[in-house]
Amino acid sequence: MKIFFTVFLGLIFFSLSGQIHSTIIAFGSCDNENKPQEMWPSVVRQKPELWIWGGDNIYADNGDTLNLKERYNKQKSNPGYQQLLKTCPITGTWDDHDYGTNDGGRFWPHRDAAKKMALDFLGIPKNNPVWNHNGIYNSLEIGSGKERIKIINLDTRYFRDTLIKVYYKPPKTEKKEYRYEINPTGDILGEEQWRWLENELTQSDAALNIINSSIQVIAEQHRFEKWANFPMARTRLLQLLAKVNKNVLIISGDRHMAEFSKMNVVGLPYPLYDFTSSGITHTWSMKWIEENKYRVGKLVIEKTFGLIKVNWQKKKIDITLQIRGQNDALYQQQVISFTR
């Protein structure tokens, strides 16, 4: 009996010590505060340790600062979102609709007033460096020891050069459409943010770095906003990731749909993923075929949020990426790994 008891205790110890610890992060974008806020209970049930806003956190395109403040107050006071605030800390960035003007860039005159209200909404402490520099780019770490994750929130609005917008009529239709063409020399981040980003990655000793870009980095075939509209900036970003050679996952929003994109980057020893999750309150009113040669799996045209489950093991990190929806729906998932 004594021998059995000793062995039994040993098995319990092995089981407990052998458990794989996980970190859960949720993120999302495109949340119209005037639409039903039905997603928050499903987010809260996942028990995330962090929520990341991907941009378009409210919808206000007219630049009126009072209008922005009222919309943020309405969003923040929602009972479902209040429950999330009690569950985990918040971080994030903005996109054009919470920036104050649709498709806005560096020439928007109200960007500094909009920045203050965005940071107040995100609850970023006043001692954070983001309050003292141009733009909203910021970073945050969660976890400890060898299980740390750095979140790098990019600002793809404040410094971004002009988009080239062209209207056209698709074949066999009289409907007028628009597309964004390439700005061959245009930039997205601005030199100040580029220097910051390189330093954040170079100095990072986190096991995983999540780069939060409000617009898609990898997808390049659709006609809407994306890094591929500024090829020089996109190439610079990919070359920077190869240069610093840290474990990086990209998350993005903006598109009112969800998908996984994967590409091989020269000099990077692993496939680079861009996990797009959008939108929380609305999706496409009609479905169409959209090409993305980098897509892994299917295009998900549903209201969604993203879930990132990081499973910590001794020699590697297994990450389960999940496209989630209302009532705990799981639309699609992808498992990726990094060496430690």
Backbone hydrogen bonds, N-H to C=O, Kabsch-Sander energy under -0.5 kcal/mol:
donor,donor_aa,acceptor,acceptor_aa,energy
5,F,1,M,-2.4
6,T,2,K,-2.0
7,V,3,I,-2.4
8,F,4,F,-2.8
9,L,5,F,-2.3
10,G,6,T,-2.0
11,L,7,V,-2.3
12,I,8,F,-2.1
13,F,9,L,-2.6
14,F,10,G,-2.5
15,S,11,L,-2.6
16,L,12,I,-2.5
17,S,13,F,-2.9
18,G,14,F,-2.0
19,Q,16,L,-1.0
21,H,19,Q,-0.6
23,T,310,V,-2.2
25,I,23,T,-0.5
25,I,308,I,-2.6
26,A,50,L,-2.5
27,F,306,G,-2.3
28,G,52,I,-1.9
30,C,55,G,-2.2
31,D,56,D,-2.6
32,N,30,C,-0.6
33,E,31,D,-0.7
35,K,32,N,-2.1
38,E,36,P,-1.3
42,S,39,M,-0.7
43,V,39,M,-1.7
44,V,40,W,-2.8
45,R,41,P,-2.0
46,Q,42,S,-0.6
46,Q,43,V,-1.2
47,K,44,V,-2.0
49,E,24,I,-3.6
50,L,24,I,-0.6
51,W,89,P,-2.0
52,I,26,A,-2.2
53,W,51,W,-0.5
53,W,91,T,-2.7
54,G,28,G,-3.0
60,A,58,I,-0.6
60,A,97,H,-1.8
63,G,100,G,-0.6
68,L,64,D,-2.2
69,K,65,T,-2.2
70,E,66,L,-2.4
71,R,67,N,-2.1
72,Y,68,L,-2.6
73,N,69,K,-2.4
74,K,70,E,-2.1
75,Q,71,R,-2.4
76,K,72,Y,-2.9
77,S,73,N,-1.8
78,N,74,K,-0.5
78,N,75,Q,-1.0
82,Q,78,N,-2.6
83,Q,79,P,-1.7
84,L,80,G,-1.5
85,L,81,Y,-2.3
86,K,82,Q,-1.1
87,T,83,Q,-0.7
87,T,84,L,-1.2
88,C,84,L,-2.0
91,T,51,W,-2.1
93,T,53,W,-1.7
99,Y,95,D,-1.1
100,G,96,D,-1.5
101,T,96,D,-1.3
104,G,101,T,-2.1
106,R,160,R,-2.6
108,W,105,G,-1.5
111,R,108,W,-1.2
114,A,110,H,-2.2
115,K,111,R,-2.0
116,K,112,D,-1.6
117,M,113,A,-1.4
118,A,114,A,-2.1
119,L,115,K,-2.5
120,D,116,K,-2.1
121,F,117,M,-2.1
122,L,118,A,-2.3
123,G,119,L,-1.0
124,I,119,L,-1.8
128,N,125,P,-1.8
131,W,128,N,-1.8
132,N,129,P,-2.0
133,H,130,V,-0.7
138,N,153,N,-1.7
140,L,151,I,-2.0
142,I,149,I,-2.3
147,E,144,S,-2.3
149,I,142,I,-2.6
150,K,208,L,-2.6
151,I,140,L,-3.7
151,I,149,I,-0.5
152,I,150,K,-0.6
152,I,210,I,-3.1
153,N,138,N,-2.8
153,N,151,I,-0.7
154,L,152,I,-0.8
154,L,212,N,-2.4
156,T,154,L,-0.6
160,R,157,R,-0.9
161,D,187,D,-2.8
164,I,181,E,-0.7
165,K,163,L,-0.8
166,V,179,R,-2.8
168,Y,177,E,-2.5
173,T,170,P,-1.2
177,E,168,Y,-3.3
179,R,166,V,-2.3
180,Y,223,R,-1.8
181,E,164,I,-2.7
181,E,179,R,-0.5
183,N,229,N,-3.3
186,G,183,N,-1.0
193,Q,189,L,-0.5
194,W,190,G,-2.4
195,R,191,E,-2.5
196,W,192,E,-1.6
197,L,193,Q,-2.9
198,E,194,W,-2.4
199,N,195,R,-2.0
200,E,196,W,-2.8
201,L,197,L,-2.3
202,T,198,E,-2.8
203,Q,199,N,-2.6
204,S,201,L,-0.5
207,A,148,R,-1.4
208,L,148,R,-1.2
209,N,247,N,-2.4
210,I,150,K,-3.1
211,I,209,N,-0.6
211,I,249,L,-2.6
212,N,152,I,-3.0
212,N,210,I,-0.6
213,S,211,I,-0.8
213,S,251,I,-2.7
227,W,216,Q,-2.8
228,A,219,A,-0.5
229,N,226,K,-1.5
230,F,227,W,-2.3
233,A,186,G,-0.6
233,A,230,F,-0.7
234,R,230,F,-2.2
235,T,231,P,-2.6
236,R,232,M,-1.9
237,L,233,A,-2.2
238,L,234,R,-2.4
239,Q,235,T,-2.5
240,L,236,R,-2.0
241,L,237,L,-2.3
242,A,238,L,-1.8
243,K,239,Q,-2.3
244,V,240,L,-2.5
245,N,241,L,-1.8
248,V,246,K,-0.6
249,L,209,N,-2.4
250,I,273,Y,-2.2
251,I,211,I,-2.7
252,S,275,F,-2.3
253,G,213,S,-0.5
253,G,214,S,-1.1
255,R,253,G,-1.0
258,A,300,V,-2.3
259,E,276,T,-1.6
260,F,296,V,-0.6
261,S,274,D,-2.1
262,K,294,Y,-2.7
263,M,272,L,-2.2
265,V,263,M,-0.5
268,L,265,V,-2.4
272,L,263,M,-2.8
274,D,261,S,-2.5
275,F,250,I,-2.8
276,T,259,E,-2.6
276,T,274,D,-0.8
277,S,252,S,-2.3
278,S,257,M,-0.6
279,G,29,S,-0.6
280,I,29,S,-1.8
280,I,30,C,-0.8
281,T,30,C,-1.5
282,H,30,C,-0.5
284,W,256,H,-0.8
295,R,292,N,-2.1
296,V,260,F,-2.9
297,G,295,R,-0.5
300,V,258,A,-2.8
301,I,299,L,-0.7
302,E,300,V,-1.0
304,T,279,G,-1.7
305,F,324,R,-2.0
306,G,27,F,-3.0
307,L,322,Q,-2.3
308,I,25,I,-3.3
309,K,307,L,-0.5
309,K,320,T,-2.6
310,V,23,T,-3.2
310,V,308,I,-0.6
311,N,309,K,-0.7
311,N,318,D,-3.4
312,W,21,H,-2.9
312,W,310,V,-0.6
313,Q,311,N,-0.5
313,Q,316,K,-1.7
317,I,338,F,-3.2
318,D,311,N,-2.0
319,I,317,I,-0.5
319,I,336,I,-3.4
320,T,309,K,-2.6
321,L,319,I,-0.6
321,L,334,Q,-3.5
322,Q,307,L,-2.8
322,Q,320,T,-0.5
323,I,332,Q,-3.1
324,R,305,F,-2.7
324,R,322,Q,-0.8
325,G,329,A,-2.2
328,D,325,G,-0.7
329,A,326,Q,-1.5
331,Y,323,I,-2.5
331,Y,329,A,-0.6
332,Q,323,I,-1.0
334,Q,321,L,-2.3
336,I,319,I,-2.7
336,I,334,Q,-0.5
338,F,317,I,-2.1
340,R,315,K,-1.9
